[in-house]
Amino acid sequence: MQNEKLKMRGWMAKDANYIMSTYPRHPVVIVKGDGFRVWDEEGNEYIDFFSGISVCNLGHSHPAVISAIEEQIHRIFHISNLFYTIPQIELAELLIKHSFADKAFFCNSGAEANEAAIKLARIWGKQFSPPRYKIITMEGSFHGRTLATLTATGQEKVRRGFEPLPEGFLHVPFDNIDALRRAIDKETCAIMLEPIQGEGGIIVPSAHYLKKVKELCKEHGLLLILDEIQTGMGRTGCLFAYEDEGIKPDILTLAKSLANGLPIGAMLATDEVARFFSKGTHASTFGGNPVACAAAKVVVKTLVETEILDYSRQVGYFFKQQLERLKEKHRIIKEVRGRGLMWAIELDTPAAPIVDACLKRGYLINAVQERVLRFLPPLIITREAVLGLISILDEELKRSL
Ligand SMILES: Cc1ncc(COP(=O)(O)O)c(C=O)c1O
């Protein structure tokens, strides 16, 4: 065991030597995953309530995903978008069949999917006189780390230091329809938002807010861009969170769990908008890579053809009840928020010590914003695992008083 600890310290030292220091990492080297469990180099087991920030929604090392990757990797793993590839076409067909959209564009990450959405909205806006280019986004939102997407992001800490920022982004308070209405002018092309703010601290808007946003878009002829990079692919109990709201966007972005862990991003759009992207207007060397697409096909099929979404809703409801019970016991918990298997508790105190304590006791959870504990388990998490986490949270919250 002493040896293993030394090995781990060795990796941490090498990481510090060779990798730019952009992440506040936990002192654990994860080497293996299976279902909702992962293991570190020392052989310690952890129950995963994090899913790599809502990426491994089907669980780690999902056998059907592994088979699809293996099969594809033996055929071909890259050729470029200057040729047709079957997994990409089949994935697009599946996504279109199960969504509002008519066309897909593939890339490699969430930021790229949003970047594509911003470009599509702007090129769409060029048809008007004066041209429309402004995009209204929400305070507290998160849309990525490229220059355009960090400008779209409604968090000052993400933007600070990178000025001058691209023009044409306005931020308004989330869940405030009047502020949104006031921000629209004749140069606005789109409203872009997350159905539930993830990095903002699992902020769920009030009922019918998204419907009102959609109505505003219709009234002013604006595009509605939904960033479902965190809420999509079953996280909130539906394939896409917009399904619960009785609305349809014009553009939707996906990434994270689309391929259950392989890098992929996608932008979906209606034909009316997608036609403004023509040959040469946008591209990505790796976008729609055959291996990532083969994995993503399994993810979509599993979500729509099995009982996993029903199951996740039931366990999610159980989780919510347990968190609410915990809130009754601990005054330090100010609020329980979430939907499906996307949950958070807001504390009166910093959340990081609780995250560290849970890690030491074999549970991976995450702090988002300073005082919010976030839980994003794989959709296959069991009630028993939920109860295990709740009892540890119960003890640690007591201890933190
Ligand atoms: C809602 C949302 N949009 C965009 C992104 C950026 O995705 P990526 O890190 O893949 O660029 C994230 C990442 O956390 C996100 O949660």
The ligand as an SDF file (V2000), in Angstrom:
LIG
                    3D

 16 16  0  0  0  0  0  0  0  0999 V2000
  -24.2600   23.4170  -20.5380 C   0  0  0  0  0  0  0  0  0  0  0  0
  -22.8490   23.2730  -21.0270 C   0  0  0  0  0  0  0  0  0  0  0  0
  -22.5180   23.8050  -22.2070 N   0  0  0  0  0  0  0  0  0  0  0  0
  -21.2690   23.6880  -22.6930 C   0  0  0  0  0  0  0  0  0  0  0  0
  -20.2830   23.0460  -22.0020 C   0  0  0  0  0  0  0  0  0  0  0  0
  -18.8960   22.9320  -22.5730 C   0  0  0  0  0  0  0  0  0  0  0  0
  -18.6440   21.6300  -22.9720 O   0  0  0  0  0  0  0  0  0  0  0  0
  -17.1300   21.1410  -23.2680 P   0  0  0  0  0  0  0  0  0  0  0  0
  -16.4150   21.1470  -21.9660 O   0  0  0  0  0  0  0  0  0  0  0  0
  -17.3120   19.7730  -23.8560 O   0  0  0  0  0  0  0  0  0  0  0  0
  -16.5650   22.1070  -24.2450 O   0  0  0  0  0  0  0  0  0  0  0  0
  -20.5900   22.4860  -20.7530 C   0  0  0  0  0  0  0  0  0  0  0  0
  -19.5450   21.8170  -19.9540 C   0  0  0  0  0  0  0  0  0  0  0  0
  -19.6420   21.6680  -18.7580 O   0  0  0  0  0  0  0  0  0  0  0  0
  -21.9030   22.6110  -20.2530 C   0  0  0  0  0  0  0  0  0  0  0  0
  -22.2430   22.0920  -19.0660 O   0  0  0  0  0  0  0  0  0  0  0  0
  1  2  1  0
  2  3  1  0
  2 15  2  0
  3  4  2  0
  4  5  1  0
  5  6  1  0
  5 12  2  0
  6  7  1  0
  7  8  1  0
  8  9  2  0
  8 10  1  0
  8 11  1  0
 12 13  1  0
 12 15  1  0
 13 14  2  0
 15 16  1  0
M  END
$$$$
